[in-house]
């Protein structure tokens, strides 16, 4: 099934979001991020005393004339980082007539575009059952973005996902950029270990929890038979009344607050997104406020 979430109209909107991911980590040379190490860019950072074996071309002779000591000029190192985007392609992400899936794909495309504009590489992965498929690998530059990004429309949202079991065996770069995990996180399966892995690898973490308004504020009343969209053997037959709805909303609040706490405790960022979330407002107001983009 193709969702056509990434179409010409959407790409025109994305082109207005030429923002920079705020990132201060080590990575590959060539990007526009200022790392915490010193290198060979044109941006002056600091002085330090000369030590035997240092590059004499970096000696500041004006400082020597003033202090009669040898000092080196240090410059900020500019590094290229890798944005790794993971999309939960379980059937529950297709809830709400596919609108959750569309929003997930558009989030992935927008984060990818922002990274591309910042001269970073982008890889996009699809998580389904207990495996991870590399959909797009090391995409770099706008031409590559436009050639590759339509692959997002071909993702089938089916079955279950085991996020941690899928991600833990994969290669995760150390300290070289963002790991963005897009899911509804409405699963009894473990995802905490995957987030712990990203944190242990010193990556910047963003968890995007995509939920429909029907999930956040259900309107069902009376006797209903509900079933798990990822496992039809799990059913729930109940008379939905005010008390049941109140308990449900408390459970949803517990889940979303738990995800926020989990991400923040690992040094990451969290945001709750619905299909109705305005992308311009999200990327031009909310994320800059969170200092994710600038």
C-alpha positions in Angstrom: 0.0 0.0 0.0 1.3 3.4 -0.9 0.3 6.4 1.3 1.5 9.3 -0.9 2.4 11.0 2.3 5.4 12.4 0.6 4.1 14.3 -2.4 5.0 17.5 -4.3 2.8 19.7 -2.1 4.4 18.3 1.1 7.9 18.7 -0.3 7.3 22.3 -1.1 6.3 22.8 2.5 9.4 21.1 3.8 11.6 23.3 1.7 10.6 26.2 3.9 12.0 24.5 6.9 15.7 25.0 6.2 16.7 24.9 9.8 19.8 23.5 11.5 19.7 20.6 13.9 21.3 21.8 17.1 24.1 19.3 17.6 27.4 19.6 19.4 28.9 16.2 19.0 31.9 14.6 17.3 31.3 13.1 13.8 32.7 12.8 10.3 34.6 15.8 8.8 32.8 18.0 6.3 29.6 19.0 8.0 28.6 22.3 9.7 28.4 21.2 13.3 30.9 22.6 15.7 32.2 19.8 17.9 33.8 20.0 21.3 37.2 19.1 19.8 39.6 21.4 18.1 40.4 21.2 14.4 41.1 23.2 11.3 38.0 25.4 10.6 38.3 29.1 10.4 36.5 29.7 13.7 38.9 30.7 16.5 38.3 29.0 19.8 41.1 29.5 22.3 44.8 29.6 23.0 47.1 27.0 24.7 50.8 26.9 25.4 53.0 25.3 22.7 54.2 21.8 23.4 57.1 19.9 21.6 55.7 18.3 18.5 52.9 20.8 17.9 52.4 22.4 14.5 54.5 25.5 14.4 52.4 27.1 11.7 49.7 27.5 14.4 51.9 29.6 16.7 50.6 33.1 17.3 53.7 35.2 17.0 51.9 38.3 18.1 51.1 36.6 21.4 54.8 35.7 21.6 55.9 39.3 21.1 53.6 40.3 23.9 54.1 37.5 26.5 57.5 36.1 25.4 55.9 32.6 25.5 54.8 30.4 22.6 51.0 30.0 22.2 49.0 28.0 19.7 45.8 29.2 18.2 43.0 26.6 18.5 40.1 26.5 16.0 36.7 24.7 16.3 36.5 21.5 14.4 33.5 21.1 12.1 32.1 17.7 11.8 29.6 15.9 9.7 27.0 13.9 11.7 24.7 11.0 10.8 21.0 11.2 11.5 19.5 7.8 11.9 15.7 7.7 11.7 13.8 4.6 12.9 10.1 4.1 11.9 7.8 1.7 13.7 5.9 0.0 10.9 3.5 -2.0 13.0 -0.2 -2.3 12.2 -1.1 0.0 15.1 0.7 2.8 13.4 -2.0 2.5 10.6 -4.8 3.2 13.1 -7.1 6.0 12.3 -7.5 5.4 8.5 -3.7 5.6 8.0 -3.4 9.1 9.3 -0.8 8.1 12.0 1.3 6.4 9.3 1.1 9.5 7.1 2.3 11.7 10.0 5.1 9.3 10.9 6.4 9.4 7.3 6.1 13.1 7.1 8.0 13.5 10.4 10.8 11.2 9.0 11.0 13.2 5.8 11.2 16.5 7.5 13.9 15.5 10.0 15.8 14.0 7.0 15.5 17.3 5.1 16.7 19.4 8.0 19.7 17.1 8.4 20.4 17.2 4.6 20.3 21.0 4.7 22.9 20.9 7.5 25.2 18.8 5.3 24.7 15.6 7.4 24.2 12.1 6.2 20.8 10.4 6.8 19.8 6.8 7.1 16.2 5.7 7.5 15.2 2.3 8.9 11.9 0.4 9.0 11.2 -1.7 12.2 8.8 -4.6 11.7 8.4 -7.7 13.8 12.0 -8.5 15.1 13.9 -7.0 12.3 15.2 -3.7 10.9 15.3 -3.0 7.2 17.5 -0.2 5.8 15.2 1.8 3.6 17.7 4.6 2.8 21.4 4.5 3.6 23.8 7.4 4.0 21.7 9.9 2.0 23.7 13.1 1.5 22.7 16.3 -0.4 19.4 17.6 -1.7 19.6 15.8 -5.0 20.0 12.5 -3.1 17.1 13.5 -0.8 14.7 14.0 -3.7 15.8 10.8 -5.4 15.4 8.7 -2.3 12.7 10.1 0.0 9.7 8.8 -2.0 10.7 5.3 -0.8 8.9 6.3 2.4 5.6 5.9 0.6 6.2 2.2 0.0 6.4 1.2 3.7 3.7 -1.4 4.7 2.4 -0.9 8.2 1.6 -4.5 9.2 2.1 -6.9 12.1 3.8 -6.3 15.4 7.2 -4.7 16.3 9.8 -5.6 18.8 11.8 -2.3 18.9 14.6 -3.3 21.2 15.0 -6.8 19.8 15.2 -5.3 16.3 17.6 -2.4 17.1 20.0 -4.0 19.6 21.8 -6.3 17.0 22.3 -3.4 14.5 25.2 -1.1 14.1 24.8 2.2 15.9 27.4 4.9 15.5 29.1 6.3 18.5 28.6 10.0 19.2 28.0 10.9 15.6 24.5 12.5 15.6 20.8 12.0 16.2 18.9 8.8 16.6 15.2 9.6 16.0 12.7 6.9 16.9 9.1 7.4 15.6 6.5 5.1 17.1 3.2 5.2 19.0 5.0 3.1 21.8 1.6 1.4 22.4 3.1 -2.0 22.8 3.9 -4.4 25.6 7.2 -5.2 23.9 10.4 -3.7 25.2 11.7 -0.4 23.7 13.6 0.9 26.7 16.7 -1.1 25.9 16.9 0.5 22.4 16.8 4.0 24.0 19.4 2.9 26.5 21.6 1.7 23.6 21.4 5.1 21.9 22.3 6.8 25.2 25.3 4.4 25.8 26.5 5.3 22.3 26.5 9.0 23.2 24.0 9.8 20.5 21.4 12.6 20.7 18.0 11.0 21.1 14.6 12.1 19.9 11.5 10.0 20.6 8.4 11.0 18.5 5.2 9.4 19.9 2.5 9.5 17.2 -1.0 9.0 18.5 -4.4 9.7 16.9 -7.1 11.8 18.6 -9.2 8.6 18.8 -6.5 7.1 21.0 -6.1 10.1 23.1 -9.8 10.9 23.5 -12.0 8.0 22.5 -15.6 8.6 21.8 -16.9 5.1 22.2 -19.9 4.5 24.5 -21.9 1.4 25.5 -21.1 -2.2 24.8 -18.2 -2.7 22.5 -15.8 -5.4 21.4 -12.2 -4.1 20.9 -9.3 -6.1 19.6 -5.5 -5.6 19.4 -4.7 -4.3 15.9 -1.4 -6.2 16.0 -2.7 -9.4 17.6 -6.4 -10.3 16.9 -6.3 -13.0 19.5 -6.3 -10.3 22.2 -9.8 -8.9 22.6 -11.5 -6.7 25.1 -15.3 -6.8 25.6 -16.6 -4.1 27.9 -19.4 -1.7 28.6 -17.7 1.7 28.0 -19.0 4.2 30.6 -17.7 7.3 32.1 -15.5 5.5 34.7 -13.9 3.3 32.1 -13.1 6.3 29.9 -11.6 8.1 32.9 -9.4 5.1 33.7 -8.4 4.9 30.0 -7.4 8.5 29.9 -5.4 8.1 33.1 -3.6 5.1 31.5 -2.8 7.1 28.3 -1.5 10.0 30.5 0.7 7.5 32.4 2.1 6.1 29.1 2.9 9.5 27.6 4.4 10.9 30.8 6.4 7.7 31.2 7.8 8.1 27.7 8.7 11.7 28.4 10.4 10.8 31.6 12.3 7.9 30.0 13.7 10.0 27.2 14.6 12.9 29.5 16.3 10.6 32.0 18.5 9.3 29.1 19.4 12.9 28.1 17.0 12.8 25.1 14.0 14.8 23.8 10.4 13.7 23.6 7.4 15.0 21.8 3.8 13.8 21.4 2.4 14.3 17.8 -1.1 13.7 16.4 -2.1 13.6 12.8 -3.5 17.1 13.3 -0.2 18.6 14.5 0.8 21.5 12.4 4.3 20.8 11.0 5.1 24.5 10.6 4.3 25.2 14.2 6.1 22.1 15.3 9.4 22.8 13.5 9.4 26.6 13.7 8.2 27.0 17.3 8.1 23.9 19.4 11.4 22.2 18.4 13.4 25.5 18.5 12.0 26.0 22.0 13.2 22.6 22.9 16.6 23.5 21.3 16.4 20.6 19.0 16.6 22.9 15.9 17.8 26.4 15.6 
